[in-house]
């Protein structure tokens, strides 16, 4: 298939997938009588991070968990510094108070915890179990919050057609995964034809392609005025990548650490999340999108120089 046609098809699929997926997520939230932010941070985040989990399992079983480690850490930087930045350029985001208390702190300290565990030059199986323990604790906290919301919600908020919302979620996810594959293939072919270095292609085009599910979900959420879904998806995806995907890879096969490469992703992972910490009123301003895009450019240049 022609590279430009593949890119066009990918963008088209992303638009359809994002629309279906966001409608499905909101429908599931109404059916379950919990906030859309919680569904975004769990169902949507885990679904959109399925490519990273697949890479983690495949690479670790092949004895090369470093691939999945770099993919997980790199995707977290892309999720915030590029995906969320693009969304913020449309308009600012109002962050739910419960998300500030529950998700932001975990997303912020996850890279720090990984860095501490990796100080000895390896993420062992025991380290992986510790990360899994953190993930389970966070998941329990989300579950408790969801149960409280469900108990407080009136039956009028319930959505009788829960099956339809689930079908929309699944259909949207399929479109988003297909979109990522087409965009990676098309953009990579175009970049190669212009003589762009393969490493740069991997750090930009491929990374963006694997983050298409998050990108489409957050942008469509913003357009449909469901900010909590987009933000929840980004934060939940980062937590899932850092605490679950990395943990699974380490449990399957211990990860040897190259600090020169890992330190870059960890530092940028911490800085990007810190930059989107909401103001007292829970608002994340549009100008932070500009700062995040600038930071992403610095990230790509730094990777290239090293």
Phi and psi in degrees as a GROMACS rama.xvg file:
@    title "Ramachandran Plot"
@    xaxis  label "Phi"
@    yaxis  label "Psi"
@TYPE xy
-57.4778  138.942  UNK-2
-60.1773  -41.4234  UNK-3
-69.4258  -35.5994  UNK-4
-67.0349  -41.5082  UNK-5
-61.3349  -41.0127  UNK-6
-64.7284  -41.4683  UNK-7
-64.8495  -44.4974  UNK-8
-62.0323  -39.9828  UNK-9
-62.1661  -44.7475  UNK-10
-64.3029  -41.1305  UNK-11
-61.9827  -45.9438  UNK-12
-63.9805  -36.1888  UNK-13
-64.0982  -40.6948  UNK-14
-63.5825  -46.2063  UNK-15
-65.2322  -46.989  UNK-16
-61.2282  -41.9703  UNK-17
-63.4188  -42.3093  UNK-18
-63.1118  -49.2693  UNK-19
-61.5716  -45.1792  UNK-20
-65.9985  -44.308  UNK-21
-64.7492  -42.7698  UNK-22
-61.5806  -39.4078  UNK-23
-65.5338  -43.5602  UNK-24
-61.907  -45.9885  UNK-25
-63.2781  -38.6385  UNK-26
-64.8074  -41.8932  UNK-27
-62.7243  -40.034  UNK-28
-62.262  -43.6673  UNK-29
-67.2708  -40.7406  UNK-30
-64.0313  -41.4946  UNK-31
-82.8955  -8.49854  UNK-32
59.3649  46.364  UNK-33
-132.229  168.134  UNK-34
-68.2525  147.903  UNK-35
-63.7762  -26.6376  UNK-36
-63.3826  -39.8235  UNK-37
-67.5025  -42.5286  UNK-38
-64.5747  -37.7625  UNK-39
-64.2346  -40.3164  UNK-40
-75.039  -14.1936  UNK-41
-115.346  -77.2645  UNK-42
-58.0441  -53.4987  UNK-43
-65.5272  -43.8573  UNK-44
-64.3675  -44.5719  UNK-45
-67.2763  -38.089  UNK-46
-66.5384  -45.5863  UNK-47
-71.2985  -17.6404  UNK-48
-94.2295  5.26944  UNK-49
-58.6501  -33.7496  UNK-50
-61.9866  -40.718  UNK-51
-64.4198  -39.1729  UNK-52
-66.2867  -40.7459  UNK-53
-62.0031  -43.7803  UNK-54
-62.7413  -41.1476  UNK-55
-60.7665  -47.6173  UNK-56
-66.3389  -45.9557  UNK-57
-63.355  -46.9279  UNK-58
-67.3909  -41.7262  UNK-59
-65.5569  -40.994  UNK-60
-67.0634  -23.5387  UNK-61
-87.324  1.51089  UNK-62
80.5146  17.7351  UNK-63
-128.468  62.2197  UNK-64
-69.3522  -14.1768  UNK-65
-60.6167  -31.6114  UNK-66
-62.2034  -48.2218  UNK-67
-69.2481  -33.1704  UNK-68
-62.6648  -47.8027  UNK-69
-65.7892  -37.7576  UNK-70
-63.9865  -43.4804  UNK-71
-65.6517  -47.6001  UNK-72
-67.825  -41.355  UNK-73
-65.9345  -39.3254  UNK-74
-63.5323  -34.7999  UNK-75
-65.0273  -38.1041  UNK-76
-66.7834  -44.3645  UNK-77
-62.9297  -40.8208  UNK-78
-55.5326  -42.5854  UNK-79
-91.1957  -52.2067  UNK-80
-71.9882  -19.4561  UNK-81
-119.516  -56.3116  UNK-82
-63.4002  -54.4429  UNK-83
-67.2343  -32.8585  UNK-84
-61.2418  -44.8052  UNK-85
-61.0909  -40.5662  UNK-86
-64.3037  -41.6491  UNK-87
-66.1794  -29.6288  UNK-88
-65.4842  -25.3259  UNK-89
-68.9794  -48.8907  UNK-90
-173.539  166.623  UNK-91
-65.4288  166.655  UNK-92
-120.486  134.784  UNK-93
-94.4458  119.202  UNK-94
-95.1822  128.326  UNK-95
-60.8196  143.184  UNK-96
-61.8556  -38.7687  UNK-97
-65.9333  -31.5376  UNK-98
-68.3735  -37.7034  UNK-99
-60.9  -41.9898  UNK-100
-75.6524  -34.6216  UNK-101
-98.3666  -48.546  UNK-102
-92.5707  -40.615  UNK-103
-59.0064  -48.5466  UNK-104
-59.1504  -40.3103  UNK-105
-67.2323  -44.0215  UNK-106
-62.4349  -31.83  UNK-107
-77.0769  -41.2517  UNK-108
-86.5974  -14.549  UNK-109
-56.9035  -49.4584  UNK-110
-61.1102  -35.2217  UNK-111
-65.3689  -43.4811  UNK-112
-63.3014  -43.1301  UNK-113
-61.1883  -41.2834  UNK-114
-62.1861  -42.2651  UNK-115
-64.4864  -44.171  UNK-116
-65.3801  -26.8423  UNK-117
-92.2886  5.6273  UNK-118
-60.0353  -28.5699  UNK-119
-84.2884  5.54156  UNK-120
90.2407  4.44454  UNK-121
-155.269  142.771  UNK-122
-97.673  104.508  UNK-123
-80.6785  175.682  UNK-124
-62.7142  -37.3432  UNK-125
-64.0155  -40.9645  UNK-126
-60.3502  -40.6172  UNK-127
-61.2633  -39.6207  UNK-128
-66.3696  -36.7168  UNK-129
-63.0377  -43.0406  UNK-130
-63.8324  -40.2221  UNK-131
-62.3849  -37.8274  UNK-132
-61.3958  -41.925  UNK-133
-62.7904  -41.712  UNK-134
-63.3694  -43.5504  UNK-135
-62.9269  -40.9944  UNK-136
-61.3393  -43.0324  UNK-137
-64.6867  -42.9997  UNK-138
-62.7404  -37.5279  UNK-139
-64.15  -42.5638  UNK-140
-61.2815  -40.5518  UNK-141
-65.1527  -41.4098  UNK-142
-63.0015  -42.652  UNK-143
-61.9256  -43.4982  UNK-144
-63.2104  -40.4243  UNK-145
-64.6729  -39.5473  UNK-146
-64.8225  -38.6681  UNK-147
-63.5362  -44.5885  UNK-148
-64.7885  -39.6938  UNK-149
-66.2742  -38.0289  UNK-150
-67.4135  -33.135  UNK-151
-85.4224  -16.5956  UNK-152
-81.4761  143.388  UNK-153
-78.3804  157.311  UNK-154
-62.7447  -22.2386  UNK-155
-63.5086  -22.6987  UNK-156
-78.8366  -12.5866  UNK-157
-67.1186  147.155  UNK-158
-110.97  114.681  UNK-159
-67.1021  -31.2556  UNK-160
-93.7326  59.9471  UNK-161
-63.2885  -32.4858  UNK-162
-63.5954  -35.0559  UNK-163
-68.5695  -39.322  UNK-164
-63.5693  -40.0321  UNK-165
-66.151  -40.7382  UNK-166
-62.5406  -42.4151  UNK-167
-61.8324  -41.2785  UNK-168
-59.7878  -48.5846  UNK-169
-65.1029  -43.9962  UNK-170
-63.3012  -43.1858  UNK-171
-62.4714  -41.1866  UNK-172
-63.6274  -40.3153  UNK-173
-60.6151  -47.2894  UNK-174
-60.5009  -39.4697  UNK-175
-67.4897  -40.7625  UNK-176
-66.4344  -42.8411  UNK-177
-62.6267  -40.7504  UNK-178
-59.7405  -43.8509  UNK-179
-59.5248  -42.2359  UNK-180
-65.1561  -44.8133  UNK-181
-65.2357  -42.0852  UNK-182
-65.8791  -42.1233  UNK-183
-61.8443  -47.5508  UNK-184
-62.9738  -47.6077  UNK-185
-67.058  -48.6533  UNK-186
-66.9451  -36.9261  UNK-187
-64.5393  -41.3479  UNK-188
-64.1185  -41.6979  UNK-189
-65.3447  -45.0011  UNK-190
-62.3152  -40.9627  UNK-191
-64.3623  -38.573  UNK-192
-64.4684  -24.0941  UNK-193
-92.2203  3.71942  UNK-194
77.3843  23.39  UNK-195
-76.4844  138.475  UNK-196
-58.0946  140.878  UNK-197
-62.3559  -35.0016  UNK-198
-63.5786  -43.7308  UNK-199
-63.7751  -38.7384  UNK-200
-60.0529  -43.9099  UNK-201
-65.7209  -40.0046  UNK-202
-75.1268  -16.7172  UNK-203
-119.027  -67.9215  UNK-204
-61.6913  -52.2366  UNK-205
-65.6156  -41.1917  UNK-206
-62.156  -41.7237  UNK-207
-67.1292  -40.1719  UNK-208
-60.3503  -42.6574  UNK-209
-73.1478  -14.0006  UNK-210
-100.673  9.30008  UNK-211
-57.846  -41.2156  UNK-212
-56.5331  -45.7514  UNK-213
-66.5021  -40.1359  UNK-214
-62.8341  -50.4803  UNK-215
-63.9609  -40.0557  UNK-216
-64.6905  -44.6983  UNK-217
-70.5819  -40.2805  UNK-218
-66.4791  -47.1298  UNK-219
-64.3462  -37.5299  UNK-220
-60.7788  -41.9188  UNK-221
-64.1466  -46.0219  UNK-222
-62.6181  -37.6686  UNK-223
-86.7098  4.97746  UNK-224
64.0076  38.2241  UNK-225
-116.495  63.0715  UNK-226
-54.5203  -37.356  UNK-227
-64.573  -28.3274  UNK-228
-70.6497  -47.7962  UNK-229
-63.0886  -48.3087  UNK-230
-66.1421  -41.3754  UNK-231
-61.5427  -38.8332  UNK-232
-63.4318  -43.1679  UNK-233
-65.2966  -50.704  UNK-234
-64.5501  -44.7625  UNK-235
-63.5728  -38.613  UNK-236
-64.1948  -42.1395  UNK-237
-64.1874  -40.8544  UNK-238
-65.363  -43.7708  UNK-239
-62.4024  -45.3149  UNK-240
-62.4866  -45.0699  UNK-241
-75.1742  -39.2671  UNK-242
-98.9333  -28.5145  UNK-243
-103.422  -52.787  UNK-244
-62.7236  -49.6157  UNK-245
-62.2307  -39.742  UNK-246
-62.9648  -45.3579  UNK-247
-61.0693  -42.9061  UNK-248
-61.9233  -43.2655  UNK-249
-68.2579  -37.5656  UNK-250
-66.1977  -39.2292  UNK-251
-69.6044  -44.2351  UNK-252
-154.013  118.316  UNK-253
-51.3154  142.075  UNK-254
-102.279  118.508  UNK-255
-77.0388  138.787  UNK-256
-105.975  127.448  UNK-257
-101.515  100.493  UNK-258
-62.5905  -29.0811  UNK-259
-62.817  -37.4232  UNK-260
-85.8435  -43.2842  UNK-261
-66.0008  -39.5777  UNK-262
-58.7989  -37.509  UNK-263
-61.4652  -50.0438  UNK-264
-65.7307  -38.5776  UNK-265
-67.429  -44.4266  UNK-266
-63.79  -46.6528  UNK-267
-67.2139  -31.3975  UNK-268
-63.3272  -41.1339  UNK-269
-70.0556  -46.3522  UNK-270
-63.8608  -42.4141  UNK-271
-63.562  -43.8688  UNK-272
-66.2507  -39.7242  UNK-273
-61.1347  -34.0079  UNK-274
-69.3701  -21.9608  UNK-275
-103.194  8.9096  UNK-276
-59.1899  122.668  UNK-277
-67.5885  154.633  UNK-278
-68.2974  177.573  UNK-279
-56.0366  -35.9776  UNK-280
-79.8784  0.14419  UNK-281
83.8592  13.4301  UNK-282
-100.212  135.983  UNK-283
-108.096  115.164  UNK-284
-74.5721  156.679  UNK-285
-60.3316  -36.0998  UNK-286
-62.588  -21.7491  UNK-287
-68.2997  -25.3373  UNK-288
-62.4608  -39.6739  UNK-289
-64.0243  -44.4336  UNK-290
-61.7446  -41.1728  UNK-291
-66.697  -40.8824  UNK-292
-62.8634  -40.7942  UNK-293
-62.4432  -39.9606  UNK-294
-66.0547  -36.2944  UNK-295
-64.6383  -40.1718  UNK-296
-62.0994  -42.5452  UNK-297
-61.4912  -39.8651  UNK-298
-60.8781  -47.7602  UNK-299
-63.7463  -43.5519  UNK-300
-62.6602  -40.8054  UNK-301
-63.6398  -43.9569  UNK-302
-60.7424  -42.3925  UNK-303
-62.9859  -41.3504  UNK-304
-69.763  -31.271  UNK-305
